[in-house]
Amino acid sequence: MHIAIPEAPYGIEVLSPVQYGQVPGQPVWEGGLYLDLMLPTPRPPELAPAVLYFHAGGWRTGDRSYGMYPWHGPVLAAHGFIVGSVSYRMSSKAAFPAQLHDAKAAVRWLRANSSSYGIDPDRIGTWGDSAGGQLAALLGTTADRADLEGDCGSPGWSSAVQAVIMRCAPSDFLTLPQDQAEVLDTLFGGPRSDTTDLRQLASPAAHVHAGTAPFLIVHGTRDETVPFAQAQTMADTLSSHDVDVTLHVMEDVFHNLQTNIDLPWGSEPWTELGWLALDYFLRTLG
């Protein structure tokens, strides 16, 4: 897929760490929630759109430095976006919906502090890979649901986003194959038989409605961790509710975006994803 990319007009400044929230009942040195913020320099003359990125890792590994560096975040910032790469609680420390509470707190914090960083609060997008893609998708489908907001910071601000990129992420945990049972049982605090309602709550496809944000879904046909059918389910559900959705199919690409186990990190599918994301956010938020 050919995408015309404009010349990057900005340098980049990184602020790290930036606290966006606090886990209730925990001291700041244990319950602080942090993100890295990438800013275009010099500051754009007008309010800029923003993108929050949520990392992969099966909800149990990774942090804000994982996945958005060294290229995906900077390429967005170099084209005028404010980019936040978000750490959220791992499943070993807290079961779902803690991760969603953190994600929503990050959006609320960004909106609450938009004037400090030159952000347009009406142009906030989100992007996530795998586990992070599930969180990004939930942000797009559950905007301002009081029962899902949590209380990790910036109360009173909207957690709505205006565009979503969901890559290689589950959309329906009740139809997801159980070869990842250990990972999912940890996330949901128990086996599938005891956590059906919670898994339904965590399924982005279950929350799609006519007001859902636009989606770009990216998935490889040879994904061995999250079957391609999960992407198709999400795309079909969004379409059935007349939501703007694009399903970008990566032929013969595995879960980690490799086409061959010998290809290095930063190989062609990763590059394609970066340009694809930039093009999408320029069209939906730019």
PyRosetta script that sets phi, psi and omega in degrees:
from pyrosetta import init, pose_from_sequence

init()
pose = pose_from_sequence("MHIAIPEAPYGIEVLSPVQYGQVPGQPVWEGGLYLDLMLPTPRPPELAPAVLYFHAGGWRTGDRSYGMYPWHGPVLAAHGFIVGSVSYRMSSKAAFPAQLHDAKAAVRWLRANSSSYGIDPDRIGTWGDSAGGQLAALLGTTADRADLEGDCGSPGWSSAVQAVIMRCAPSDFLTLPQDQAEVLDTLFGGPRSDTTDLRQLASPAAHVHAGTAPFLIVHGTRDETVPFAQAQTMADTLSSHDVDVTLHVMEDVFHNLQTNIDLPWGSEPWTELGWLALDYFLRTLG")
pose.set_psi(1, 122.6)
pose.set_omega(1, -178.9)
pose.set_phi(2, -87.1)
pose.set_psi(2, 130.3)
pose.set_omega(2, 178.5)
pose.set_phi(3, -128.9)
pose.set_psi(3, 125.0)
pose.set_omega(3, 177.7)
pose.set_phi(4, -78.4)
pose.set_psi(4, 123.1)
pose.set_omega(4, -177.1)
pose.set_phi(5, -110.4)
pose.set_psi(5, 122.4)
pose.set_omega(5, 177.3)
pose.set_phi(6, -70.1)
pose.set_psi(6, 155.8)
pose.set_omega(6, 177.8)
pose.set_phi(7, -63.6)
pose.set_psi(7, 135.9)
pose.set_omega(7, -176.9)
pose.set_phi(8, -71.4)
pose.set_psi(8, 123.7)
pose.set_omega(8, -175.5)
pose.set_phi(9, -95.6)
pose.set_psi(9, -5.8)
pose.set_omega(9, -170.4)
pose.set_phi(10, -125.0)
pose.set_psi(10, 152.8)
pose.set_omega(10, 163.6)
pose.set_phi(11, -84.9)
pose.set_psi(11, -175.2)
pose.set_omega(11, -174.2)
pose.set_phi(12, -134.5)
pose.set_psi(12, 136.0)
pose.set_omega(12, 170.6)
pose.set_phi(13, -118.3)
pose.set_psi(13, 134.5)
pose.set_omega(13, -179.9)
pose.set_phi(14, -113.5)
pose.set_psi(14, 126.9)
pose.set_omega(14, 173.9)
pose.set_phi(15, -106.1)
pose.set_psi(15, 122.4)
pose.set_omega(15, -176.5)
pose.set_phi(16, -155.6)
pose.set_psi(16, 134.1)
pose.set_omega(16, -8.1)
pose.set_phi(17, -88.0)
pose.set_psi(17, 155.8)
pose.set_omega(17, 175.5)
pose.set_phi(18, -120.1)
pose.set_psi(18, 123.8)
pose.set_omega(18, -179.5)
pose.set_phi(19, -81.2)
pose.set_psi(19, 126.0)
pose.set_omega(19, 178.8)
pose.set_phi(20, -109.7)
pose.set_psi(20, -11.2)
pose.set_omega(20, -177.9)
pose.set_phi(21, -167.8)
pose.set_psi(21, -179.7)
pose.set_omega(21, -177.6)
pose.set_phi(22, -148.1)
pose.set_psi(22, 129.4)
pose.set_omega(22, 176.6)
pose.set_phi(23, -69.3)
pose.set_psi(23, 126.2)
pose.set_omega(23, -178.0)
pose.set_phi(24, -58.8)
pose.set_psi(24, 138.6)
pose.set_omega(24, 174.9)
pose.set_phi(25, 81.0)
pose.set_psi(25, 2.4)
pose.set_omega(25, 179.1)
pose.set_phi(26, -117.4)
pose.set_psi(26, 146.9)
pose.set_omega(26, 175.3)
pose.set_phi(27, -66.6)
pose.set_psi(27, 156.4)
pose.set_omega(27, -173.8)
pose.set_phi(28, -60.2)
pose.set_psi(28, -31.9)
pose.set_omega(28, -178.4)
pose.set_phi(29, -73.6)
pose.set_psi(29, -11.5)
pose.set_omega(29, 176.1)
pose.set_phi(30, -112.3)
pose.set_psi(30, -36.1)
pose.set_omega(30, -172.4)
pose.set_phi(31, -107.7)
pose.set_psi(31, 10.1)
pose.set_omega(31, 177.7)
pose.set_phi(32, -69.0)
pose.set_psi(32, 141.0)
pose.set_omega(32, 178.4)
pose.set_phi(33, -114.4)
pose.set_psi(33, 132.3)
pose.set_omega(33, -168.6)
pose.set_phi(34, -131.6)
pose.set_psi(34, 155.1)
pose.set_omega(34, 171.7)
pose.set_phi(35, -138.7)
pose.set_psi(35, 162.0)
pose.set_omega(35, 168.7)
pose.set_phi(36, -101.2)
pose.set_psi(36, 139.5)
pose.set_omega(36, -178.0)
pose.set_phi(37, -117.5)
pose.set_psi(37, 124.9)
pose.set_omega(37, 177.5)
pose.set_phi(38, -107.1)
pose.set_psi(38, 124.4)
pose.set_omega(38, -176.0)
pose.set_phi(39, -117.4)
pose.set_psi(39, 136.3)
pose.set_omega(39, 173.1)
pose.set_phi(40, -70.9)
pose.set_psi(40, 140.0)
pose.set_omega(40, 177.1)
pose.set_phi(41, -127.5)
pose.set_psi(41, 138.4)
pose.set_omega(41, -7.4)
pose.set_phi(42, -65.0)
pose.set_psi(42, 166.1)
pose.set_omega(42, -178.7)
pose.set_phi(43, -59.1)
pose.set_psi(43, 138.4)
pose.set_omega(43, 175.7)
pose.set_phi(44, -58.3)
pose.set_psi(44, 148.1)
pose.set_omega(44, -176.3)
pose.set_phi(45, -67.4)
pose.set_psi(45, -23.2)
pose.set_omega(45, 179.0)
pose.set_phi(46, -119.5)
pose.set_psi(46, 168.3)
pose.set_omega(46, 177.1)
pose.set_phi(47, -57.1)
pose.set_psi(47, 137.3)
pose.set_omega(47, -173.0)
pose.set_phi(48, -103.8)
pose.set_psi(48, 150.9)
pose.set_omega(48, 171.1)
pose.set_phi(49, -72.4)
pose.set_psi(49, 160.0)
pose.set_omega(49, -178.5)
pose.set_phi(50, -130.8)
pose.set_psi(50, 152.5)
pose.set_omega(50, 176.8)
pose.set_phi(51, -133.2)
pose.set_psi(51, 130.4)
pose.set_omega(51, 173.0)
pose.set_phi(52, -104.4)
pose.set_psi(52, 129.1)
pose.set_omega(52, -178.4)
pose.set_phi(53, -108.3)
pose.set_psi(53, 137.2)
pose.set_omega(53, 178.7)
pose.set_phi(54, -120.8)
pose.set_psi(54, 125.4)
pose.set_omega(54, -169.4)
pose.set_phi(55, -77.5)
pose.set_psi(55, 163.5)
pose.set_omega(55, 174.1)
pose.set_phi(56, -83.4)
pose.set_psi(56, -177.7)
pose.set_omega(56, 176.2)
pose.set_phi(57, 130.1)
pose.set_psi(57, 17.0)
pose.set_omega(57, 176.5)
pose.set_phi(58, 65.3)
pose.set_psi(58, 25.5)
pose.set_omega(58, -178.5)
pose.set_phi(59, 61.9)
pose.set_psi(59, 10.9)
pose.set_omega(59, -176.7)
pose.set_phi(60, -131.8)
pose.set_psi(60, -10.1)
pose.set_omega(60, 176.4)
pose.set_phi(61, -138.4)
pose.set_psi(61, 167.2)
pose.set_omega(61, 177.2)
pose.set_phi(62, 94.3)
pose.set_psi(62, 168.7)
pose.set_omega(62, 176.6)
pose.set_phi(63, -158.0)
pose.set_psi(63, -168.3)
pose.set_omega(63, -173.4)
pose.set_phi(64, -65.8)
pose.set_psi(64, -16.2)
pose.set_omega(64, 178.7)
pose.set_phi(65, -86.0)
pose.set_psi(65, -2.3)
pose.set_omega(65, -169.6)
pose.set_phi(66, -100.6)
pose.set_psi(66, 115.1)
pose.set_omega(66, 171.9)
pose.set_phi(67, 101.7)
pose.set_psi(67, -36.0)
pose.set_omega(67, -177.2)
pose.set_phi(68, -89.5)
pose.set_psi(68, -15.8)
pose.set_omega(68, 176.8)
pose.set_phi(69, -104.7)
pose.set_psi(69, 158.4)
pose.set_omega(69, -2.8)
pose.set_phi(70, -91.1)
pose.set_psi(70, 8.7)
pose.set_omega(70, -166.9)
pose.set_phi(71, -128.1)
pose.set_psi(71, -46.7)
pose.set_omega(71, -170.7)
pose.set_phi(72, -61.6)
pose.set_psi(72, -47.2)
pose.set_omega(72, 177.6)
pose.set_phi(73, -64.8)
pose.set_psi(73, -50.4)
pose.set_omega(73, 179.7)
pose.set_phi(74, -58.5)
pose.set_psi(74, -35.9)
pose.set_omega(74, -178.5)
pose.set_phi(75, -67.5)
pose.set_psi(75, -32.7)
pose.set_omega(75, 175.0)
pose.set_phi(76, -69.7)
pose.set_psi(76, -46.4)
pose.set_omega(76, -179.6)
pose.set_phi(77, -62.1)
pose.set_psi(77, -37.6)
pose.set_omega(77, -179.8)
pose.set_phi(78, -67.3)
pose.set_psi(78, -14.9)
pose.set_omega(78, 176.7)
pose.set_phi(79, -107.6)
pose.set_psi(79, 19.2)
pose.set_omega(79, 169.1)
pose.set_phi(80, 99.5)
pose.set_psi(80, 6.4)
pose.set_omega(80, 177.5)
pose.set_phi(81, -92.5)
pose.set_psi(81, 144.6)
pose.set_omega(81, 165.6)
pose.set_phi(82, -85.2)
pose.set_psi(82, 126.5)
pose.set_omega(82, -174.0)
pose.set_phi(83, -121.2)
pose.set_psi(83, 127.2)
pose.set_omega(83, 173.9)
pose.set_phi(84, -113.5)
pose.set_psi(84, 126.6)
pose.set_omega(84, 175.1)
pose.set_phi(85, -105.6)
pose.set_psi(85, 119.9)
pose.set_omega(85, -161.6)
pose.set_phi(86, -107.2)
pose.set_psi(86, 131.2)
pose.set_omega(86, 165.5)
pose.set_phi(87, -90.4)
pose.set_psi(87, 140.3)
pose.set_omega(87, 177.6)
pose.set_phi(88, -135.0)
pose.set_psi(88, 165.4)
pose.set_omega(88, -175.6)
pose.set_phi(89, -65.1)
pose.set_psi(89, 137.7)
pose.set_omega(89, 177.5)
pose.set_phi(90, -81.3)
pose.set_psi(90, 155.5)
pose.set_omega(90, -176.2)
pose.set_phi(91, -65.5)
pose.set_psi(91, -21.5)
pose.set_omega(91, 177.0)
pose.set_phi(92, -69.2)
pose.set_psi(92, -20.3)
pose.set_omega(92, -179.5)
pose.set_phi(93, -102.0)
pose.set_psi(93, -29.3)
pose.set_omega(93, -177.6)
pose.set_phi(94, -158.8)
pose.set_psi(94, 135.8)
pose.set_omega(94, 178.3)
pose.set_phi(95, -79.8)
pose.set_psi(95, 162.4)
pose.set_omega(95, 173.2)
pose.set_phi(96, -58.2)
pose.set_psi(96, 139.1)
pose.set_omega(96, 18.0)
pose.set_phi(97, -99.1)
pose.set_psi(97, 24.4)
pose.set_omega(97, -179.6)
pose.set_phi(98, -54.6)
pose.set_psi(98, -40.6)
pose.set_omega(98, -177.9)
pose.set_phi(99, -63.7)
pose.set_psi(99, -39.1)
pose.set_omega(99, 177.5)
pose.set_phi(100, -69.4)
pose.set_psi(100, -38.1)
pose.set_omega(100, 175.9)
pose.set_phi(101, -57.8)
pose.set_psi(101, -41.9)
pose.set_omega(101, 178.8)
pose.set_phi(102, -64.6)
pose.set_psi(102, -44.7)
pose.set_omega(102, -179.1)
pose.set_phi(103, -60.7)
pose.set_psi(103, -43.0)
pose.set_omega(103, 179.6)
pose.set_phi(104, -67.8)
pose.set_psi(104, -36.3)
pose.set_omega(104, 176.1)
pose.set_phi(105, -62.2)
pose.set_psi(105, -37.4)
pose.set_omega(105, 179.0)
pose.set_phi(106, -64.0)
pose.set_psi(106, -42.2)
pose.set_omega(106, 178.0)
pose.set_phi(107, -65.0)
pose.set_psi(107, -44.7)
pose.set_omega(107, 179.8)
pose.set_phi(108, -61.7)
pose.set_psi(108, -41.7)
pose.set_omega(108, 178.8)
pose.set_phi(109, -61.5)
pose.set_psi(109, -43.8)
pose.set_omega(109, -179.1)
pose.set_phi(110, -60.8)
pose.set_psi(110, -42.4)
pose.set_omega(110, 179.8)
pose.set_phi(111, -69.5)
pose.set_psi(111, -40.7)
pose.set_omega(111, -180.0)
pose.set_phi(112, -64.0)
pose.set_psi(112, -29.8)
pose.set_omega(112, -177.6)
pose.set_phi(113, -107.6)
pose.set_psi(113, 17.2)
pose.set_omega(113, -174.4)
pose.set_phi(114, -60.0)
pose.set_psi(114, -38.2)
pose.set_omega(114, -178.0)
pose.set_phi(115, -67.5)
pose.set_psi(115, -28.4)
pose.set_omega(115, -179.7)
pose.set_phi(116, -70.2)
pose.set_psi(116, -26.7)
pose.set_omega(116, -175.3)
pose.set_phi(117, -115.7)
pose.set_psi(117, 6.8)
pose.set_omega(117, 178.9)
pose.set_phi(118, 71.6)
pose.set_psi(118, 35.3)
pose.set_omega(118, -177.6)
pose.set_phi(119, -97.0)
pose.set_psi(119, 139.3)
pose.set_omega(119, 171.0)
pose.set_phi(120, -82.0)
pose.set_psi(120, 111.0)
pose.set_omega(120, -175.3)
pose.set_phi(121, -67.5)
pose.set_psi(121, -10.8)
pose.set_omega(121, 178.3)
pose.set_phi(122, -96.4)
pose.set_psi(122, 5.1)
pose.set_omega(122, 179.3)
pose.set_phi(123, -133.9)
pose.set_psi(123, 73.6)
pose.set_omega(123, 178.4)
pose.set_phi(124, -119.2)
pose.set_psi(124, 124.4)
pose.set_omega(124, 177.2)
pose.set_phi(125, -114.4)
pose.set_psi(125, 171.4)
pose.set_omega(125, 178.0)
pose.set_phi(126, -142.0)
pose.set_psi(126, 150.7)
pose.set_omega(126, -177.7)
pose.set_phi(127, -142.8)
pose.set_psi(127, 133.7)
pose.set_omega(127, 176.7)
pose.set_phi(128, -145.2)
pose.set_psi(128, 149.4)
pose.set_omega(128, 176.9)
pose.set_phi(129, -109.6)
pose.set_psi(129, 131.1)
pose.set_omega(129, 174.2)
pose.set_phi(130, 56.0)
pose.set_psi(130, -116.0)
pose.set_omega(130, 178.0)
pose.set_phi(131, -55.5)
pose.set_psi(131, -42.9)
pose.set_omega(131, 177.6)
pose.set_phi(132, -66.2)
pose.set_psi(132, -29.0)
pose.set_omega(132, 176.3)
pose.set_phi(133, -66.5)
pose.set_psi(133, -34.8)
pose.set_omega(133, 175.5)
pose.set_phi(134, -63.9)
pose.set_psi(134, -42.2)
pose.set_omega(134, 178.6)
pose.set_phi(135, -66.1)
pose.set_psi(135, -43.1)
pose.set_omega(135, 178.0)
pose.set_phi(136, -60.2)
pose.set_psi(136, -42.3)
pose.set_omega(136, -180.0)
pose.set_phi(137, -64.6)
pose.set_psi(137, -38.8)
pose.set_omega(137, 177.5)
pose.set_phi(138, -66.2)
pose.set_psi(138, -34.9)
pose.set_omega(138, 175.0)
pose.set_phi(139, -60.4)
pose.set_psi(139, -37.7)
pose.set_omega(139, -179.3)
pose.set_phi(140, -74.6)
pose.set_psi(140, -22.4)
pose.set_omega(140, -174.3)
pose.set_phi(141, -108.3)
pose.set_psi(141, -11.5)
pose.set_omega(141, -174.9)
pose.set_phi(142, -126.7)
pose.set_psi(142, 36.5)
pose.set_omega(142, -176.3)
pose.set_phi(143, -56.4)
pose.set_psi(143, 128.0)
pose.set_omega(143, 172.0)
pose.set_phi(144, 58.8)
pose.set_psi(144, 27.3)
pose.set_omega(144, 171.8)
pose.set_phi(145, -75.3)
pose.set_psi(145, 111.3)
pose.set_omega(145, -173.6)
pose.set_phi(146, -57.6)
pose.set_psi(146, -34.4)
pose.set_omega(146, -177.4)
pose.set_phi(147, -74.9)
pose.set_psi(147, -9.0)
pose.set_omega(147, -178.4)
pose.set_phi(148, -117.2)
pose.set_psi(148, 0.8)
pose.set_omega(148, -174.5)
pose.set_phi(149, -71.5)
pose.set_psi(149, -34.5)
pose.set_omega(149, -173.5)
pose.set_phi(150, 72.4)
pose.set_psi(150, -177.2)
pose.set_omega(150, -178.6)
pose.set_phi(151, -138.4)
pose.set_psi(151, 52.0)
pose.set_omega(151, -177.9)
pose.set_phi(152, -97.7)
pose.set_psi(152, 7.1)
pose.set_omega(152, 175.1)
pose.set_phi(153, 140.1)
pose.set_psi(153, 160.6)
pose.set_omega(153, 176.8)
pose.set_phi(154, 52.6)
pose.set_psi(154, 51.3)
pose.set_omega(154, 179.1)
pose.set_phi(155, -65.0)
pose.set_psi(155, 152.3)
pose.set_omega(155, 177.0)
pose.set_phi(156, 90.7)
pose.set_psi(156, -10.2)
pose.set_omega(156, 178.0)
pose.set_phi(157, -100.3)
pose.set_psi(157, 151.3)
pose.set_omega(157, -178.1)
pose.set_phi(158, -73.8)
pose.set_psi(158, 143.6)
pose.set_omega(158, 174.2)
pose.set_phi(159, -102.3)
pose.set_psi(159, 13.6)
pose.set_omega(159, -178.9)
pose.set_phi(160, -70.4)
pose.set_psi(160, 146.1)
pose.set_omega(160, 172.7)
pose.set_phi(161, -121.4)
pose.set_psi(161, 158.7)
pose.set_omega(161, -174.0)
pose.set_phi(162, -107.3)
pose.set_psi(162, -3.8)
pose.set_omega(162, 177.1)
pose.set_phi(163, -163.5)
pose.set_psi(163, 147.3)
pose.set_omega(163, -175.6)
pose.set_phi(164, -134.9)
pose.set_psi(164, 134.8)
pose.set_omega(164, 164.5)
pose.set_phi(165, -113.3)
pose.set_psi(165, 123.2)
pose.set_omega(165, -178.0)
pose.set_phi(166, -119.3)
pose.set_psi(166, 109.8)
pose.set_omega(166, -178.8)
pose.set_phi(167, -112.5)
pose.set_psi(167, 129.9)
pose.set_omega(167, 173.6)
pose.set_phi(168, 45.7)
pose.set_psi(168, 42.9)
pose.set_omega(168, -174.2)
pose.set_phi(169, -113.3)
pose.set_psi(169, 151.4)
pose.set_omega(169, 176.1)
pose.set_phi(170, -71.9)
pose.set_psi(170, 143.5)
pose.set_omega(170, 176.7)
pose.set_phi(171, -114.6)
pose.set_psi(171, -19.1)
pose.set_omega(171, -177.9)
pose.set_phi(172, -145.3)
pose.set_psi(172, 101.5)
pose.set_omega(172, -176.5)
pose.set_phi(173, -70.0)
pose.set_psi(173, -18.7)
pose.set_omega(173, -179.1)
pose.set_phi(174, -79.0)
pose.set_psi(174, -17.8)
pose.set_omega(174, 176.4)
pose.set_phi(175, -110.4)
pose.set_psi(175, 0.8)
pose.set_omega(175, 179.6)
pose.set_phi(176, -71.4)
pose.set_psi(176, 131.7)
pose.set_omega(176, 177.8)
pose.set_phi(177, -55.7)
pose.set_psi(177, 149.3)
pose.set_omega(177, -172.3)
pose.set_phi(178, -90.9)
pose.set_psi(178, 18.6)
pose.set_omega(178, 176.9)
pose.set_phi(179, -73.3)
pose.set_psi(179, -8.4)
pose.set_omega(179, 173.8)
pose.set_phi(180, -109.1)
pose.set_psi(180, 32.1)
pose.set_omega(180, -172.2)
pose.set_phi(181, -58.2)
pose.set_psi(181, -41.9)
pose.set_omega(181, -177.9)
pose.set_phi(182, -62.5)
pose.set_psi(182, -43.9)
pose.set_omega(182, 179.3)
pose.set_phi(183, -61.7)
pose.set_psi(183, -45.5)
pose.set_omega(183, -176.7)
pose.set_phi(184, -73.1)
pose.set_psi(184, -36.6)
pose.set_omega(184, 178.4)
pose.set_phi(185, -63.7)
pose.set_psi(185, -34.9)
pose.set_omega(185, 176.3)
pose.set_phi(186, -68.8)
pose.set_psi(186, -43.6)
pose.set_omega(186, -179.6)
pose.set_phi(187, -60.7)
pose.set_psi(187, -40.5)
pose.set_omega(187, -174.2)
pose.set_phi(188, -99.2)
pose.set_psi(188, 1.3)
pose.set_omega(188, 174.4)
pose.set_phi(189, 74.3)
pose.set_psi(189, 22.0)
pose.set_omega(189, 178.5)
pose.set_phi(190, 167.4)
pose.set_psi(190, 172.6)
pose.set_omega(190, -178.9)
pose.set_phi(191, -69.0)
pose.set_psi(191, 163.6)
pose.set_omega(191, -177.3)
pose.set_phi(192, -55.8)
pose.set_psi(192, -39.3)
pose.set_omega(192, -176.9)
pose.set_phi(193, -61.9)
pose.set_psi(193, -25.4)
pose.set_omega(193, -178.1)
pose.set_phi(194, -101.7)
pose.set_psi(194, -6.7)
pose.set_omega(194, -172.5)
pose.set_phi(195, -130.1)
pose.set_psi(195, 29.4)
pose.set_omega(195, -177.2)
pose.set_phi(196, -59.1)
pose.set_psi(196, -45.6)
pose.set_omega(196, -178.5)
pose.set_phi(197, -64.0)
pose.set_psi(197, -39.2)
pose.set_omega(197, 179.8)
pose.set_phi(198, -67.7)
pose.set_psi(198, -38.3)
pose.set_omega(198, 178.3)
pose.set_phi(199, -67.4)
pose.set_psi(199, -35.9)
pose.set_omega(199, 174.6)
pose.set_phi(200, -64.5)
pose.set_psi(200, -41.8)
pose.set_omega(200, 178.4)
pose.set_phi(201, -61.1)
pose.set_psi(201, -33.7)
pose.set_omega(201, -177.4)
pose.set_phi(202, -83.7)
pose.set_psi(202, -4.4)
pose.set_omega(202, -175.7)
pose.set_phi(203, -88.3)
pose.set_psi(203, 112.7)
pose.set_omega(203, -178.2)
pose.set_phi(204, -56.1)
pose.set_psi(204, -36.6)
pose.set_omega(204, -177.6)
pose.set_phi(205, -62.9)
pose.set_psi(205, -25.1)
pose.set_omega(205, -178.2)
pose.set_phi(206, -72.9)
pose.set_psi(206, -14.1)
pose.set_omega(206, -174.2)
pose.set_phi(207, -112.0)
pose.set_psi(207, 3.3)
pose.set_omega(207, -177.7)
pose.set_phi(208, -63.4)
pose.set_psi(208, 136.8)
pose.set_omega(208, 177.9)
pose.set_phi(209, -147.8)
pose.set_psi(209, 175.5)
pose.set_omega(209, -173.7)
pose.set_phi(210, -62.6)
pose.set_psi(210, -24.3)
pose.set_omega(210, -179.5)
pose.set_phi(211, -93.2)
pose.set_psi(211, 10.3)
pose.set_omega(211, -179.1)
pose.set_phi(212, -63.2)
pose.set_psi(212, 144.0)
pose.set_omega(212, 179.1)
pose.set_phi(213, -64.2)
pose.set_psi(213, 156.3)
pose.set_omega(213, 174.8)
pose.set_phi(214, -60.5)
pose.set_psi(214, 147.6)
pose.set_omega(214, -176.7)
pose.set_phi(215, -126.4)
pose.set_psi(215, 140.0)
pose.set_omega(215, 160.2)
pose.set_phi(216, -113.5)
pose.set_psi(216, 119.5)
pose.set_omega(216, 179.5)
pose.set_phi(217, -108.0)
pose.set_psi(217, 125.8)
pose.set_omega(217, -179.2)
pose.set_phi(218, -120.4)
pose.set_psi(218, 127.1)
pose.set_omega(218, -176.5)
pose.set_phi(219, -153.8)
pose.set_psi(219, 141.8)
pose.set_omega(219, 176.4)
pose.set_phi(220, -88.1)
pose.set_psi(220, 143.0)
pose.set_omega(220, -177.6)
pose.set_phi(221, -72.2)
pose.set_psi(221, -16.6)
pose.set_omega(221, 179.9)
pose.set_phi(222, -109.9)
pose.set_psi(222, 23.8)
pose.set_omega(222, 178.3)
pose.set_phi(223, -60.6)
pose.set_psi(223, 118.6)
pose.set_omega(223, -176.4)
pose.set_phi(224, -94.1)
pose.set_psi(224, -5.3)
pose.set_omega(224, -178.5)
pose.set_phi(225, -105.4)
pose.set_psi(225, -49.8)
pose.set_omega(225, 175.8)
pose.set_phi(226, -119.1)
pose.set_psi(226, 107.3)
pose.set_omega(226, -174.8)
pose.set_phi(227, -57.0)
pose.set_psi(227, 147.7)
pose.set_omega(227, 179.0)
pose.set_phi(228, -55.8)
pose.set_psi(228, -28.3)
pose.set_omega(228, 179.6)
pose.set_phi(229, -57.2)
pose.set_psi(229, -28.6)
pose.set_omega(229, 178.2)
pose.set_phi(230, -64.8)
pose.set_psi(230, -38.4)
pose.set_omega(230, 177.1)
pose.set_phi(231, -67.8)
pose.set_psi(231, -41.9)
pose.set_omega(231, 179.8)
pose.set_phi(232, -63.6)
pose.set_psi(232, -40.2)
pose.set_omega(232, 177.3)
pose.set_phi(233, -59.3)
pose.set_psi(233, -45.5)
pose.set_omega(233, -179.2)
pose.set_phi(234, -65.1)
pose.set_psi(234, -44.5)
pose.set_omega(234, -179.5)
pose.set_phi(235, -62.3)
pose.set_psi(235, -43.5)
pose.set_omega(235, -179.8)
pose.set_phi(236, -64.9)
pose.set_psi(236, -40.5)
pose.set_omega(236, -179.7)
pose.set_phi(237, -65.5)
pose.set_psi(237, -43.4)
pose.set_omega(237, 177.3)
pose.set_phi(238, -61.8)
pose.set_psi(238, -45.2)
pose.set_omega(238, -179.6)
pose.set_phi(239, -61.2)
pose.set_psi(239, -38.6)
pose.set_omega(239, -178.5)
pose.set_phi(240, -66.5)
pose.set_psi(240, -18.8)
pose.set_omega(240, 176.9)
pose.set_phi(241, -104.7)
pose.set_psi(241, 15.2)
pose.set_omega(241, 177.9)
pose.set_phi(242, 59.6)
pose.set_psi(242, 33.8)
pose.set_omega(242, 175.2)
pose.set_phi(243, -90.4)
pose.set_psi(243, 139.6)
pose.set_omega(243, 178.0)
pose.set_phi(244, -65.7)
pose.set_psi(244, 115.3)
pose.set_omega(244, -177.8)
pose.set_phi(245, -141.6)
pose.set_psi(245, 139.9)
pose.set_omega(245, 172.4)
pose.set_phi(246, -123.1)
pose.set_psi(246, 127.0)
pose.set_omega(246, 174.2)
pose.set_phi(247, -103.1)
pose.set_psi(247, 111.8)
pose.set_omega(247, 179.3)
pose.set_phi(248, -98.8)
pose.set_psi(248, 111.4)
pose.set_omega(248, -176.0)
pose.set_phi(249, -91.9)
pose.set_psi(249, 125.3)
pose.set_omega(249, 174.6)
pose.set_phi(250, -101.7)
pose.set_psi(250, 103.2)
pose.set_omega(250, -175.9)
pose.set_phi(251, -66.4)
pose.set_psi(251, 134.2)
pose.set_omega(251, 175.4)
pose.set_phi(252, 60.5)
pose.set_psi(252, 26.4)
pose.set_omega(252, 179.9)
pose.set_phi(253, -106.1)
pose.set_psi(253, 136.6)
pose.set_omega(253, -178.6)
pose.set_phi(254, -85.3)
pose.set_psi(254, -178.5)
pose.set_omega(254, -176.8)
pose.set_phi(255, -59.9)
pose.set_psi(255, -39.0)
pose.set_omega(255, -177.3)
pose.set_phi(256, -85.4)
pose.set_psi(256, 13.6)
pose.set_omega(256, 178.5)
pose.set_phi(257, 70.8)
pose.set_psi(257, 16.9)
pose.set_omega(257, 174.1)
pose.set_phi(258, -96.2)
pose.set_psi(258, 148.1)
pose.set_omega(258, 173.7)
pose.set_phi(259, -98.1)
pose.set_psi(259, -9.6)
pose.set_omega(259, -175.9)
pose.set_phi(260, -157.0)
pose.set_psi(260, 135.7)
pose.set_omega(260, -174.9)
pose.set_phi(261, -64.0)
pose.set_psi(261, -13.6)
pose.set_omega(261, 179.9)
pose.set_phi(262, -89.9)
pose.set_psi(262, -7.4)
pose.set_omega(262, 179.8)
pose.set_phi(263, -74.2)
pose.set_psi(263, 139.6)
pose.set_omega(263, -178.5)
pose.set_phi(264, -79.8)
pose.set_psi(264, 162.6)
pose.set_omega(264, 169.4)
pose.set_phi(265, -55.7)
pose.set_psi(265, 136.5)
pose.set_omega(265, -177.0)
pose.set_phi(266, 91.7)
pose.set_psi(266, 11.5)
pose.set_omega(266, -179.7)
pose.set_phi(267, -73.8)
pose.set_psi(267, -178.0)
pose.set_omega(267, -168.4)
pose.set_phi(268, -54.0)
pose.set_psi(268, -45.3)
pose.set_omega(268, 179.0)
pose.set_phi(269, -60.3)
pose.set_psi(269, -33.9)
pose.set_omega(269, 177.1)
pose.set_phi(270, -65.6)
pose.set_psi(270, -41.4)
pose.set_omega(270, 178.2)
pose.set_phi(271, -64.6)
pose.set_psi(271, -44.0)
pose.set_omega(271, 178.0)
pose.set_phi(272, -57.9)
pose.set_psi(272, -42.5)
pose.set_omega(272, -179.3)
pose.set_phi(273, -62.5)
pose.set_psi(273, -41.8)
pose.set_omega(273, -179.7)
pose.set_phi(274, -61.4)
pose.set_psi(274, -46.8)
pose.set_omega(274, 179.1)
pose.set_phi(275, -68.3)
pose.set_psi(275, -36.5)
pose.set_omega(275, 177.8)
pose.set_phi(276, -61.5)
pose.set_psi(276, -44.3)
pose.set_omega(276, 179.9)
pose.set_phi(277, -64.2)
pose.set_psi(277, -43.9)
pose.set_omega(277, 179.3)
pose.set_phi(278, -60.6)
pose.set_psi(278, -46.7)
pose.set_omega(278, 179.5)
pose.set_phi(279, -59.9)
pose.set_psi(279, -42.6)
pose.set_omega(279, -178.2)
pose.set_phi(280, -65.4)
pose.set_psi(280, -47.2)
pose.set_omega(280, -178.1)
pose.set_phi(281, -70.5)
pose.set_psi(281, -31.6)
pose.set_omega(281, 174.3)
pose.set_phi(282, -62.8)
pose.set_psi(282, -36.9)
pose.set_omega(282, -179.1)
pose.set_phi(283, -77.0)
pose.set_psi(283, -37.0)
pose.set_omega(283, -174.5)
pose.set_phi(284, -92.8)
pose.set_psi(284, -28.4)
pose.set_omega(284, -175.8)
pose.set_phi(285, -119.7)
pose.set_psi(285, -23.9)
pose.set_omega(285, -171.8)
pose.set_phi(286, -69.6)
pose.dump_pdb("model.pdb")
